Amino acid sequence: MKIAVLIARVLVGSLFIVSGLIKANDALGFMYKLEEYFEPGALNLPGLAPYALGLGMAICIGEILLGVALLLGAFPRTTAVLTGLMMGFFTWLN
């Protein structure tokens, strides 16, 4: 069982790090995508559009930090909850 948990942590942590770095590499593209999510046809949160770049950067940093925390096994319960929330939200969003 411990081997399965270790493998899952390494895979998901690596995925989060790579995903965060890809989004950070094209911060403006991610900002435009967030602005599309905030439009009335999607989440209907146009008030968040001016903050899209800052939110995008925060999401990238959070994703990378969660990936590192998963790889290191730091704060296991908090990391698991935050990772699950992030995956659930982005799964629902797409």
Secondary structure as UniProt FT lines:
FT   HELIX           2..25
FT   HELIX           27..38
FT   TURN            40..43
FT   HELIX           46..51
FT   HELIX           52..72
FT   HELIX           76..93
//
